[in-house]
Amino acid sequence: MPFKLPLSVRNLLKATKFWQENYIFLREFKYFPKVVILALVFSFLAATFEGVGIGFLLSFLQSLTNPDAAPIQTGIGWFDV
């Protein structure tokens, strides 16, 4: 069941500068809504995992440069062993 916006709302959205500048990308929602949503979700997950990975890498490298530093603690018992 496709979702239809009322005509007045559709015309208002098309008149905005955001729609005019990004029309090529936004029209893909019409044909491939699931693919676009999955692409956004996986992009967000990739950015999140990259941030976590860089955080672990930085703390690991910092412990290599300072041998007196406390070991890395994540708070997850089986991971900290």
N, CA, C and O atoms as a Maestro MAE file, in Angstrom:
{
 s_m_m2io_version
 :::
 2.0.0
}

f_m_ct {
 s_m_title
 :::
 protein
 m_atom[324] {
  # First column is atom index #
  i_m_mmod_type
  r_m_x_coord
  r_m_y_coord
  r_m_z_coord
  i_m_residue_number
  s_m_chain_name
  s_m_pdb_residue_name
  s_m_pdb_atom_name
  i_m_atomic_number
  :::
  1 25 0.834 -1.173 0.000 1 A "MET " " N  " 7
  2 3 0.000 0.000 0.000 1 A "MET " " CA " 6
  3 2 0.888 1.249 0.000 1 A "MET " " C  " 6
  4 15 1.449 1.596 1.039 1 A "MET " " O  " 8
  5 25 1.023 1.919 -1.125 2 A "PRO " " N  " 7
  6 3 1.853 3.119 -1.180 2 A "PRO " " CA " 6
  7 2 1.234 4.268 -0.399 2 A "PRO " " C  " 6
  8 15 0.015 4.422 -0.330 2 A "PRO " " O  " 8
  9 25 2.101 5.052 0.176 3 A "PHE " " N  " 7
  10 3 1.673 6.206 0.969 3 A "PHE " " CA " 6
  11 2 1.596 7.419 0.059 3 A "PHE " " C  " 6
  12 15 2.578 7.761 -0.600 3 A "PHE " " O  " 8
  13 25 0.439 8.075 0.014 4 A "LYS " " N  " 7
  14 3 0.243 9.258 -0.826 4 A "LYS " " CA " 6
  15 2 0.073 10.486 0.054 4 A "LYS " " C  " 6
  16 15 -0.728 10.492 0.988 4 A "LYS " " O  " 8
  17 25 0.835 11.519 -0.256 5 A "LEU " " N  " 7
  18 3 0.682 12.791 0.436 5 A "LEU " " CA " 6
  19 2 -0.433 13.594 -0.225 5 A "LEU " " C  " 6
  20 15 -0.657 13.469 -1.429 5 A "LEU " " O  " 8
  21 25 -1.123 14.404 0.543 6 A "PRO " " N  " 7
  22 3 -2.133 15.278 -0.071 6 A "PRO " " CA " 6
  23 2 -1.469 16.226 -1.085 6 A "PRO " " C  " 6
  24 15 -0.290 16.555 -0.960 6 A "PRO " " O  " 8
  25 25 -2.228 16.647 -2.064 7 A "LEU " " N  " 7
  26 3 -1.703 17.484 -3.139 7 A "LEU " " CA " 6
  27 2 -1.107 18.791 -2.617 7 A "LEU " " C  " 6
  28 15 -0.071 19.234 -3.111 7 A "LEU " " O  " 8
  29 25 -1.740 19.406 -1.637 8 A "SER " " N  " 7
  30 3 -1.228 20.674 -1.102 8 A "SER " " CA " 6
  31 2 0.127 20.485 -0.428 8 A "SER " " C  " 6
  32 15 1.012 21.329 -0.566 8 A "SER " " O  " 8
  33 25 0.293 19.390 0.293 9 A "VAL " " N  " 7
  34 3 1.571 19.113 0.956 9 A "VAL " " CA " 6
  35 2 2.637 18.804 -0.090 9 A "VAL " " C  " 6
  36 15 3.776 19.255 0.034 9 A "VAL " " O  " 8
  37 25 2.279 18.048 -1.108 10 A "ARG " " N  " 7
  38 3 3.222 17.716 -2.173 10 A "ARG " " CA " 6
  39 2 3.710 18.978 -2.891 10 A "ARG " " C  " 6
  40 15 4.903 19.121 -3.160 10 A "ARG " " O  " 8
  41 25 2.796 19.881 -3.195 11 A "ASN " " N  " 7
  42 3 3.187 21.123 -3.869 11 A "ASN " " CA " 6
  43 2 4.061 21.993 -2.978 11 A "ASN " " C  " 6
  44 15 4.992 22.640 -3.458 11 A "ASN " " O  " 8
  45 25 3.766 22.009 -1.691 12 A "LEU " " N  " 7
  46 3 4.582 22.778 -0.748 12 A "LEU " " CA " 6
  47 2 6.000 22.217 -0.664 12 A "LEU " " C  " 6
  48 15 6.971 22.974 -0.645 12 A "LEU " " O  " 8
  49 25 6.118 20.894 -0.614 13 A "LEU " " N  " 7
  50 3 7.435 20.272 -0.550 13 A "LEU " " CA " 6
  51 2 8.242 20.527 -1.818 13 A "LEU " " C  " 6
  52 15 9.446 20.772 -1.743 13 A "LEU " " O  " 8
  53 25 7.597 20.474 -2.976 14 A "LYS " " N  " 7
  54 3 8.302 20.698 -4.235 14 A "LYS " " CA " 6
  55 2 8.760 22.141 -4.392 14 A "LYS " " C  " 6
  56 15 9.683 22.415 -5.158 14 A "LYS " " O  " 8
  57 25 8.134 23.059 -3.683 15 A "ALA " " N  " 7
  58 3 8.505 24.469 -3.768 15 A "ALA " " CA " 6
  59 2 9.696 24.808 -2.874 15 A "ALA " " C  " 6
  60 15 10.276 25.885 -3.013 15 A "ALA " " O  " 8
  61 25 10.072 23.913 -1.961 16 A "THR " " N  " 7
  62 3 11.181 24.212 -1.054 16 A "THR " " CA " 6
  63 2 12.512 24.084 -1.771 16 A "THR " " C  " 6
  64 15 12.635 23.355 -2.755 16 A "THR " " O  " 8
  65 25 13.494 24.793 -1.274 17 A "LYS " " N  " 7
  66 3 14.829 24.771 -1.872 17 A "LYS " " CA " 6
  67 2 15.489 23.395 -1.676 17 A "LYS " " C  " 6
  68 15 16.232 22.935 -2.544 17 A "LYS " " O  " 8
  69 25 15.219 22.749 -0.551 18 A "PHE " " N  " 7
  70 3 15.785 21.418 -0.294 18 A "PHE " " CA " 6
  71 2 15.362 20.435 -1.376 18 A "PHE " " C  " 6
  72 15 16.185 19.668 -1.875 18 A "PHE " " O  " 8
  73 25 14.091 20.453 -1.738 19 A "TRP " " N  " 7
  74 3 13.599 19.533 -2.758 19 A "TRP " " CA " 6
  75 2 14.221 19.846 -4.114 19 A "TRP " " C  " 6
  76 15 14.605 18.935 -4.848 19 A "TRP " " O  " 8
  77 25 14.320 21.122 -4.444 20 A "GLN " " N  " 7
  78 3 14.853 21.512 -5.747 20 A "GLN " " CA " 6
  79 2 16.322 21.146 -5.888 20 A "GLN " " C  " 6
  80 15 16.759 20.774 -6.977 20 A "GLN " " O  " 8
  81 25 17.085 21.244 -4.819 21 A "GLU " " N  " 7
  82 3 18.514 20.933 -4.887 21 A "GLU " " CA " 6
  83 2 18.789 19.435 -4.840 21 A "GLU " " C  " 6
  84 15 19.810 18.985 -5.359 21 A "GLU " " O  " 8
  85 25 17.906 18.657 -4.232 22 A "ASN " " N  " 7
  86 3 18.139 17.226 -4.048 22 A "ASN " " CA " 6
  87 2 17.104 16.351 -4.748 22 A "ASN " " C  " 6
  88 15 16.862 15.223 -4.317 22 A "ASN " " O  " 8
  89 25 16.508 16.836 -5.787 23 A "TYR " " N  " 7
  90 3 15.440 16.111 -6.453 23 A "TYR " " CA " 6
  91 2 15.911 14.767 -6.994 23 A "TYR " " C  " 6
  92 15 15.176 13.783 -6.920 23 A "TYR " " O  " 8
  93 25 17.113 14.712 -7.531 24 A "ILE " " N  " 7
  94 3 17.625 13.462 -8.115 24 A "ILE " " CA " 6
  95 2 17.685 12.365 -7.062 24 A "ILE " " C  " 6
  96 15 17.356 11.213 -7.343 24 A "ILE " " O  " 8
  97 25 18.105 12.718 -5.847 25 A "PHE " " N  " 7
  98 3 18.221 11.723 -4.790 25 A "PHE " " CA " 6
  99 2 16.878 11.391 -4.151 25 A "PHE " " C  " 6
  100 15 16.583 10.232 -3.860 25 A "PHE " " O  " 8
  101 25 16.076 12.418 -3.941 26 A "LEU " " N  " 7
  102 3 14.805 12.203 -3.244 26 A "LEU " " CA " 6
  103 2 13.795 11.431 -4.080 26 A "LEU " " C  " 6
  104 15 12.929 10.756 -3.523 26 A "LEU " " O  " 8
  105 25 13.886 11.514 -5.395 27 A "ARG " " N  " 7
  106 3 12.920 10.784 -6.221 27 A "ARG " " CA " 6
  107 2 13.156 9.269 -6.174 27 A "ARG " " C  " 6
  108 15 12.281 8.494 -6.561 27 A "ARG " " O  " 8
  109 25 14.326 8.849 -5.705 28 A "GLU " " N  " 7
  110 3 14.599 7.414 -5.586 28 A "GLU " " CA " 6
  111 2 13.724 6.764 -4.521 28 A "GLU " " C  " 6
  112 15 13.496 5.555 -4.566 28 A "GLU " " O  " 8
  113 25 13.231 7.547 -3.565 29 A "PHE " " N  " 7
  114 3 12.301 7.016 -2.574 29 A "PHE " " CA " 6
  115 2 11.047 6.462 -3.242 29 A "PHE " " C  " 6
  116 15 10.434 5.523 -2.735 29 A "PHE " " O  " 8
  117 25 10.673 7.032 -4.356 30 A "LYS " " N  " 7
  118 3 9.464 6.615 -5.055 30 A "LYS " " CA " 6
  119 2 9.613 5.203 -5.625 30 A "LYS " " C  " 6
  120 15 8.673 4.409 -5.577 30 A "LYS " " O  " 8
  121 25 10.781 4.895 -6.158 31 A "TYR " " N  " 7
  122 3 10.974 3.615 -6.837 31 A "TYR " " CA " 6
  123 2 11.625 2.551 -5.959 31 A "TYR " " C  " 6
  124 15 11.309 1.367 -6.083 31 A "TYR " " O  " 8
  125 25 12.523 2.960 -5.078 32 A "PHE " " N  " 7
  126 3 13.267 2.001 -4.251 32 A "PHE " " CA " 6
  127 2 13.266 2.410 -2.787 32 A "PHE " " C  " 6
  128 15 14.337 2.678 -2.243 32 A "PHE " " O  " 8
  129 25 12.123 2.472 -2.127 33 A "PRO " " N  " 7
  130 3 12.124 2.965 -0.741 33 A "PRO " " CA " 6
  131 2 12.887 2.056 0.215 33 A "PRO " " C  " 6
  132 15 13.577 2.547 1.108 33 A "PRO " " O  " 8
  133 25 12.778 0.757 0.049 34 A "LYS " " N  " 7
  134 3 13.468 -0.160 0.970 34 A "LYS " " CA " 6
  135 2 14.977 -0.081 0.788 34 A "LYS " " C  " 6
  136 15 15.727 -0.124 1.763 34 A "LYS " " O  " 8
  137 25 15.420 0.034 -0.455 35 A "VAL " " N  " 7
  138 3 16.850 0.106 -0.724 35 A "VAL " " CA " 6
  139 2 17.439 1.393 -0.151 35 A "VAL " " C  " 6
  140 15 18.529 1.381 0.420 35 A "VAL " " O  " 8
  141 25 16.722 2.492 -0.302 36 A "VAL " " N  " 7
  142 3 17.206 3.768 0.220 36 A "VAL " " CA " 6
  143 2 17.268 3.734 1.746 36 A "VAL " " C  " 6
  144 15 18.240 4.209 2.333 36 A "VAL " " O  " 8
  145 25 16.261 3.190 2.383 37 A "ILE " " N  " 7
  146 3 16.250 3.112 3.847 37 A "ILE " " CA " 6
  147 2 17.362 2.195 4.343 37 A "ILE " " C  " 6
  148 15 18.037 2.515 5.322 37 A "ILE " " O  " 8
  149 25 17.559 1.056 3.678 38 A "LEU " " N  " 7
  150 3 18.652 0.159 4.067 38 A "LEU " " CA " 6
  151 2 20.010 0.824 3.870 38 A "LEU " " C  " 6
  152 15 20.907 0.647 4.694 38 A "LEU " " O  " 8
  153 25 20.171 1.573 2.806 39 A "ALA " " N  " 7
  154 3 21.434 2.281 2.575 39 A "ALA " " CA " 6
  155 2 21.704 3.283 3.682 39 A "ALA " " C  " 6
  156 15 22.838 3.402 4.146 39 A "ALA " " O  " 8
  157 25 20.682 4.003 4.111 40 A "LEU " " N  " 7
  158 3 20.859 4.964 5.204 40 A "LEU " " CA " 6
  159 2 21.181 4.265 6.521 40 A "LEU " " C  " 6
  160 15 22.044 4.719 7.272 40 A "LEU " " O  " 8
  161 25 20.489 3.164 6.800 41 A "VAL " " N  " 7
  162 3 20.731 2.424 8.052 41 A "VAL " " CA " 6
  163 2 22.144 1.861 8.079 41 A "VAL " " C  " 6
  164 15 22.843 1.985 9.085 41 A "VAL " " O  " 8
  165 25 22.572 1.239 6.972 42 A "PHE " " N  " 7
  166 3 23.913 0.653 6.951 42 A "PHE " " CA " 6
  167 2 25.004 1.728 6.971 42 A "PHE " " C  " 6
  168 15 26.084 1.495 7.515 42 A "PHE " " O  " 8
  169 25 24.744 2.887 6.393 43 A "SER " " N  " 7
  170 3 25.710 3.988 6.472 43 A "SER " " CA " 6
  171 2 25.859 4.461 7.914 43 A "SER " " C  " 6
  172 15 26.968 4.726 8.379 43 A "SER " " O  " 8
  173 25 24.734 4.565 8.616 44 A "PHE " " N  " 7
  174 3 24.781 4.966 10.019 44 A "PHE " " CA " 6
  175 2 25.525 3.926 10.861 44 A "PHE " " C  " 6
  176 15 26.334 4.286 11.716 44 A "PHE " " O  " 8
  177 25 25.256 2.642 10.624 45 A "LEU " " N  " 7
  178 3 25.945 1.589 11.375 45 A "LEU " " CA " 6
  179 2 27.446 1.596 11.086 45 A "LEU " " C  " 6
  180 15 28.251 1.422 12.001 45 A "LEU " " O  " 8
  181 25 27.824 1.792 9.840 46 A "ALA " " N  " 7
  182 3 29.244 1.828 9.486 46 A "ALA " " CA " 6
  183 2 29.948 2.984 10.182 46 A "ALA " " C  " 6
  184 15 31.061 2.825 10.682 46 A "ALA " " O  " 8
  185 25 29.309 4.136 10.215 47 A "ALA " " N  " 7
  186 3 29.911 5.292 10.890 47 A "ALA " " CA " 6
  187 2 30.034 5.042 12.389 47 A "ALA " " C  " 6
  188 15 31.023 5.438 13.007 47 A "ALA " " O  " 8
  189 25 29.040 4.391 12.969 48 A "THR " " N  " 7
  190 3 29.090 4.090 14.400 48 A "THR " " CA " 6
  191 2 30.217 3.115 14.716 48 A "THR " " C  " 6
  192 15 30.988 3.338 15.650 48 A "THR " " O  " 8
  193 25 30.316 2.038 13.946 49 A "PHE " " N  " 7
  194 3 31.377 1.061 14.191 49 A "PHE " " CA " 6
  195 2 32.762 1.650 13.930 49 A "PHE " " C  " 6
  196 15 33.731 1.285 14.596 49 A "PHE " " O  " 8
  197 25 32.852 2.548 12.973 50 A "GLU " " N  " 7
  198 3 34.141 3.196 12.717 50 A "GLU " " CA " 6
  199 2 34.544 4.046 13.914 50 A "GLU " " C  " 6
  200 15 35.712 4.052 14.303 50 A "GLU " " O  " 8
  201 25 33.598 4.758 14.499 51 A "GLY " " N  " 7
  202 3 33.892 5.568 15.672 51 A "GLY " " CA " 6
  203 2 34.329 4.728 16.852 51 A "GLY " " C  " 6
  204 15 35.265 5.090 17.565 51 A "GLY " " O  " 8
  205 25 33.653 3.602 17.063 52 A "VAL " " N  " 7
  206 3 34.028 2.697 18.161 52 A "VAL " " CA " 6
  207 2 35.409 2.109 17.903 52 A "VAL " " C  " 6
  208 15 36.231 2.026 18.815 52 A "VAL " " O  " 8
  209 25 35.665 1.701 16.669 53 A "GLY " " N  " 7
  210 3 36.969 1.115 16.323 53 A "GLY " " CA " 6
  211 2 38.103 2.102 16.513 53 A "GLY " " C  " 6
  212 15 39.163 1.739 17.023 53 A "GLY " " O  " 8
  213 25 37.893 3.347 16.108 54 A "ILE " " N  " 7
  214 3 38.935 4.358 16.278 54 A "ILE " " CA " 6
  215 2 39.165 4.630 17.760 54 A "ILE " " C  " 6
  216 15 40.299 4.850 18.184 54 A "ILE " " O  " 8
  217 25 38.095 4.616 18.546 55 A "GLY " " N  " 7
  218 3 38.254 4.816 19.990 55 A "GLY " " CA " 6
  219 2 39.101 3.730 20.628 55 A "GLY " " C  " 6
  220 15 39.971 4.023 21.448 55 A "GLY " " O  " 8
  221 25 38.852 2.466 20.259 56 A "PHE " " N  " 7
  222 3 39.660 1.363 20.791 56 A "PHE " " CA " 6
  223 2 41.099 1.450 20.293 56 A "PHE " " C  " 6
  224 15 42.036 1.198 21.051 56 A "PHE " " O  " 8
  225 25 41.274 1.802 19.036 57 A "LEU " " N  " 7
  226 3 42.616 1.907 18.475 57 A "LEU " " CA " 6
  227 2 43.418 3.012 19.158 57 A "LEU " " C  " 6
  228 15 44.596 2.828 19.463 57 A "LEU " " O  " 8
  229 25 42.790 4.145 19.395 58 A "LEU " " N  " 7
  230 3 43.499 5.241 20.050 58 A "LEU " " CA " 6
  231 2 43.894 4.888 21.477 58 A "LEU " " C  " 6
  232 15 45.002 5.203 21.910 58 A "LEU " " O  " 8
  233 25 42.999 4.241 22.205 59 A "SER " " N  " 7
  234 3 43.355 3.871 23.581 59 A "SER " " CA " 6
  235 2 44.440 2.796 23.588 59 A "SER " " C  " 6
  236 15 45.285 2.790 24.484 59 A "SER " " O  " 8
  237 25 44.439 1.889 22.615 60 A "PHE " " N  " 7
  238 3 45.485 0.866 22.515 60 A "PHE " " CA " 6
  239 2 46.834 1.507 22.199 60 A "PHE " " C  " 6
  240 15 47.845 1.167 22.814 60 A "PHE " " O  " 8
  241 25 46.852 2.425 21.250 61 A "LEU " " N  " 7
  242 3 48.110 3.080 20.889 61 A "LEU " " CA " 6
  243 2 48.632 3.948 22.029 61 A "LEU " " C  " 6
  244 15 49.842 4.057 22.225 61 A "LEU " " O  " 8
  245 25 47.735 4.555 22.771 62 A "GLN " " N  " 7
  246 3 48.158 5.373 23.904 62 A "GLN " " CA " 6
  247 2 48.782 4.499 24.989 62 A "GLN " " C  " 6
  248 15 49.729 4.920 25.654 62 A "GLN " " O  " 8
  249 25 48.259 3.283 25.174 63 A "SER " " N  " 7
  250 3 48.846 2.394 26.178 63 A "SER " " CA " 6
  251 2 50.215 1.880 25.727 63 A "SER " " C  " 6
  252 15 51.040 1.517 26.565 63 A "SER " " O  " 8
  253 25 50.467 1.845 24.416 64 A "LEU " " N  " 7
  254 3 51.793 1.433 23.944 64 A "LEU " " CA " 6
  255 2 52.840 2.505 24.202 64 A "LEU " " C  " 6
  256 15 53.995 2.193 24.491 64 A "LEU " " O  " 8
  257 25 52.441 3.761 24.098 65 A "THR " " N  " 7
  258 3 53.406 4.849 24.292 65 A "THR " " CA " 6
  259 2 53.663 5.131 25.766 65 A "THR " " C  " 6
  260 15 54.697 5.705 26.108 65 A "THR " " O  " 8
  261 25 52.748 4.742 26.640 66 A "ASN " " N  " 7
  262 3 52.912 4.980 28.072 66 A "ASN " " CA " 6
  263 2 52.791 3.631 28.784 66 A "ASN " " C  " 6
  264 15 51.676 3.204 29.082 66 A "ASN " " O  " 8
  265 25 53.893 2.957 29.062 67 A "PRO " " N  " 7
  266 3 53.817 1.616 29.656 67 A "PRO " " CA " 6
  267 2 53.265 1.594 31.076 67 A "PRO " " C  " 6
  268 15 52.828 0.541 31.540 67 A "PRO " " O  " 8
  269 25 53.272 2.726 31.781 68 A "ASP " " N  " 7
  270 3 52.767 2.769 33.152 68 A "ASP " " CA " 6
  271 2 51.257 2.992 33.203 68 A "ASP " " C  " 6
  272 15 50.671 3.004 34.286 68 A "ASP " " O  " 8
  273 25 50.634 3.165 32.064 69 A "ALA " " N  " 7
  274 3 49.193 3.434 32.027 69 A "ALA " " CA " 6
  275 2 48.417 2.171 32.391 69 A "ALA " " C  " 6
  276 15 48.883 1.049 32.192 69 A "ALA " " O  " 8
  277 25 47.226 2.387 32.927 70 A "ALA " " N  " 7
  278 3 46.364 1.257 33.278 70 A "ALA " " CA " 6
  279 2 45.890 0.556 32.004 70 A "ALA " " C  " 6
  280 15 45.763 1.190 30.956 70 A "ALA " " O  " 8
  281 25 45.630 -0.748 32.092 71 A "PRO " " N  " 7
  282 3 45.159 -1.455 30.904 71 A "PRO " " CA " 6
  283 2 43.786 -0.951 30.465 71 A "PRO " " C  " 6
  284 15 43.047 -0.359 31.251 71 A "PRO " " O  " 8
  285 25 43.467 -1.191 29.221 72 A "ILE " " N  " 7
  286 3 42.188 -0.748 28.652 72 A "ILE " " CA " 6
  287 2 41.050 -1.528 29.302 72 A "ILE " " C  " 6
  288 15 41.085 -2.758 29.344 72 A "ILE " " O  " 8
  289 25 40.050 -0.824 29.803 73 A "GLN " " N  " 7
  290 3 38.886 -1.448 30.420 73 A "GLN " " CA " 6
  291 2 37.633 -1.016 29.665 73 A "GLN " " C  " 6
  292 15 37.355 0.177 29.551 73 A "GLN " " O  " 8
  293 25 36.879 -1.983 29.152 74 A "THR " " N  " 7
  294 3 35.647 -1.662 28.425 74 A "THR " " CA " 6
  295 2 34.416 -1.797 29.307 74 A "THR " " C  " 6
  296 15 33.375 -1.211 29.012 74 A "THR " " O  " 8
  297 25 34.524 -2.565 30.389 75 A "GLY " " N  " 7
  298 3 33.371 -2.798 31.247 75 A "GLY " " CA " 6
  299 2 32.670 -4.106 30.923 75 A "GLY " " C  " 6
  300 15 31.732 -4.494 31.619 75 A "GLY " " O  " 8
  301 25 33.112 -4.786 29.884 76 A "ILE " " N  " 7
  302 3 32.563 -6.087 29.505 76 A "ILE " " CA " 6
  303 2 33.575 -7.130 29.968 76 A "ILE " " C  " 6
  304 15 34.695 -7.189 29.462 76 A "ILE " " O  " 8
  305 25 33.173 -7.945 30.928 77 A "GLY " " N  " 7
  306 3 34.101 -8.870 31.582 77 A "GLY " " CA " 6
  307 2 34.818 -9.803 30.630 77 A "GLY " " C  " 6
  308 15 36.040 -9.927 30.708 77 A "GLY " " O  " 8
  309 25 34.113 -10.454 29.746 78 A "TRP " " N  " 7
  310 3 34.746 -11.440 28.860 78 A "TRP " " CA " 6
  311 2 35.633 -10.746 27.812 78 A "TRP " " C  " 6
  312 15 36.532 -11.373 27.252 78 A "TRP " " O  " 8
  313 25 35.387 -9.470 27.551 79 A "PHE " " N  " 7
  314 3 36.178 -8.746 26.573 79 A "PHE " " CA " 6
  315 2 37.471 -8.208 27.211 79 A "PHE " " C  " 6
  316 15 38.509 -8.130 26.555 79 A "PHE " " O  " 8
  317 25 37.391 -7.843 28.482 80 A "ASP " " N  " 7
  318 3 38.551 -7.281 29.167 80 A "ASP " " CA " 6
  319 2 39.608 -8.325 29.493 80 A "ASP " " C  " 6
  320 15 40.766 -7.974 29.717 80 A "ASP " " O  " 8
  321 25 39.241 -9.584 29.522 81 A "VAL " " N  " 7
  322 3 40.220 -10.637 29.813 81 A "VAL " " CA " 6
  323 2 41.178 -10.712 28.650 81 A "VAL " " C  " 6
  324 15 42.099 -11.528 28.661 81 A "VAL " " O  " 8
  :::
 }
 m_bond[323] {
  # First column is bond index #
  i_m_from
  i_m_to
  i_m_order
  :::
  1 1 2 1
  2 2 3 1
  3 3 4 2
  4 3 5 1
  5 5 6 1
  6 6 7 1
  7 7 8 2
  8 7 9 1
  9 9 10 1
  10 10 11 1
  11 11 12 2
  12 11 13 1
  13 13 14 1
  14 14 15 1
  15 15 16 2
  16 15 17 1
  17 17 18 1
  18 18 19 1
  19 19 20 2
  20 19 21 1
  21 21 22 1
  22 22 23 1
  23 23 24 2
  24 23 25 1
  25 25 26 1
  26 26 27 1
  27 27 28 2
  28 27 29 1
  29 29 30 1
  30 30 31 1
  31 31 32 2
  32 31 33 1
  33 33 34 1
  34 34 35 1
  35 35 36 2
  36 35 37 1
  37 37 38 1
  38 38 39 1
  39 39 40 2
  40 39 41 1
  41 41 42 1
  42 42 43 1
  43 43 44 2
  44 43 45 1
  45 45 46 1
  46 46 47 1
  47 47 48 2
  48 47 49 1
  49 49 50 1
  50 50 51 1
  51 51 52 2
  52 51 53 1
  53 53 54 1
  54 54 55 1
  55 55 56 2
  56 55 57 1
  57 57 58 1
  58 58 59 1
  59 59 60 2
  60 59 61 1
  61 61 62 1
  62 62 63 1
  63 63 64 2
  64 63 65 1
  65 65 66 1
  66 66 67 1
  67 67 68 2
  68 67 69 1
  69 69 70 1
  70 70 71 1
  71 71 72 2
  72 71 73 1
  73 73 74 1
  74 74 75 1
  75 75 76 2
  76 75 77 1
  77 77 78 1
  78 78 79 1
  79 79 80 2
  80 79 81 1
  81 81 82 1
  82 82 83 1
  83 83 84 2
  84 83 85 1
  85 85 86 1
  86 86 87 1
  87 87 88 2
  88 87 89 1
  89 89 90 1
  90 90 91 1
  91 91 92 2
  92 91 93 1
  93 93 94 1
  94 94 95 1
  95 95 96 2
  96 95 97 1
  97 97 98 1
  98 98 99 1
  99 99 100 2
  100 99 101 1
  101 101 102 1
  102 102 103 1
  103 103 104 2
  104 103 105 1
  105 105 106 1
  106 106 107 1
  107 107 108 2
  108 107 109 1
  109 109 110 1
  110 110 111 1
  111 111 112 2
  112 111 113 1
  113 113 114 1
  114 114 115 1
  115 115 116 2
  116 115 117 1
  117 117 118 1
  118 118 119 1
  119 119 120 2
  120 119 121 1
  121 121 122 1
  122 122 123 1
  123 123 124 2
  124 123 125 1
  125 125 126 1
  126 126 127 1
  127 127 128 2
  128 127 129 1
  129 129 130 1
  130 130 131 1
  131 131 132 2
  132 131 133 1
  133 133 134 1
  134 134 135 1
  135 135 136 2
  136 135 137 1
  137 137 138 1
  138 138 139 1
  139 139 140 2
  140 139 141 1
  141 141 142 1
  142 142 143 1
  143 143 144 2
  144 143 145 1
  145 145 146 1
  146 146 147 1
  147 147 148 2
  148 147 149 1
  149 149 150 1
  150 150 151 1
  151 151 152 2
  152 151 153 1
  153 153 154 1
  154 154 155 1
  155 155 156 2
  156 155 157 1
  157 157 158 1
  158 158 159 1
  159 159 160 2
  160 159 161 1
  161 161 162 1
  162 162 163 1
  163 163 164 2
  164 163 165 1
  165 165 166 1
  166 166 167 1
  167 167 168 2
  168 167 169 1
  169 169 170 1
  170 170 171 1
  171 171 172 2
  172 171 173 1
  173 173 174 1
  174 174 175 1
  175 175 176 2
  176 175 177 1
  177 177 178 1
  178 178 179 1
  179 179 180 2
  180 179 181 1
  181 181 182 1
  182 182 183 1
  183 183 184 2
  184 183 185 1
  185 185 186 1
  186 186 187 1
  187 187 188 2
  188 187 189 1
  189 189 190 1
  190 190 191 1
  191 191 192 2
  192 191 193 1
  193 193 194 1
  194 194 195 1
  195 195 196 2
  196 195 197 1
  197 197 198 1
  198 198 199 1
  199 199 200 2
  200 199 201 1
  201 201 202 1
  202 202 203 1
  203 203 204 2
  204 203 205 1
  205 205 206 1
  206 206 207 1
  207 207 208 2
  208 207 209 1
  209 209 210 1
  210 210 211 1
  211 211 212 2
  212 211 213 1
  213 213 214 1
  214 214 215 1
  215 215 216 2
  216 215 217 1
  217 217 218 1
  218 218 219 1
  219 219 220 2
  220 219 221 1
  221 221 222 1
  222 222 223 1
  223 223 224 2
  224 223 225 1
  225 225 226 1
  226 226 227 1
  227 227 228 2
  228 227 229 1
  229 229 230 1
  230 230 231 1
  231 231 232 2
  232 231 233 1
  233 233 234 1
  234 234 235 1
  235 235 236 2
  236 235 237 1
  237 237 238 1
  238 238 239 1
  239 239 240 2
  240 239 241 1
  241 241 242 1
  242 242 243 1
  243 243 244 2
  244 243 245 1
  245 245 246 1
  246 246 247 1
  247 247 248 2
  248 247 249 1
  249 249 250 1
  250 250 251 1
  251 251 252 2
  252 251 253 1
  253 253 254 1
  254 254 255 1
  255 255 256 2
  256 255 257 1
  257 257 258 1
  258 258 259 1
  259 259 260 2
  260 259 261 1
  261 261 262 1
  262 262 263 1
  263 263 264 2
  264 263 265 1
  265 265 266 1
  266 266 267 1
  267 267 268 2
  268 267 269 1
  269 269 270 1
  270 270 271 1
  271 271 272 2
  272 271 273 1
  273 273 274 1
  274 274 275 1
  275 275 276 2
  276 275 277 1
  277 277 278 1
  278 278 279 1
  279 279 280 2
  280 279 281 1
  281 281 282 1
  282 282 283 1
  283 283 284 2
  284 283 285 1
  285 285 286 1
  286 286 287 1
  287 287 288 2
  288 287 289 1
  289 289 290 1
  290 290 291 1
  291 291 292 2
  292 291 293 1
  293 293 294 1
  294 294 295 1
  295 295 296 2
  296 295 297 1
  297 297 298 1
  298 298 299 1
  299 299 300 2
  300 299 301 1
  301 301 302 1
  302 302 303 1
  303 303 304 2
  304 303 305 1
  305 305 306 1
  306 306 307 1
  307 307 308 2
  308 307 309 1
  309 309 310 1
  310 310 311 1
  311 311 312 2
  312 311 313 1
  313 313 314 1
  314 314 315 1
  315 315 316 2
  316 315 317 1
  317 317 318 1
  318 318 319 1
  319 319 320 2
  320 319 321 1
  321 321 322 1
  322 322 323 1
  323 323 324 2
  :::
 }
}
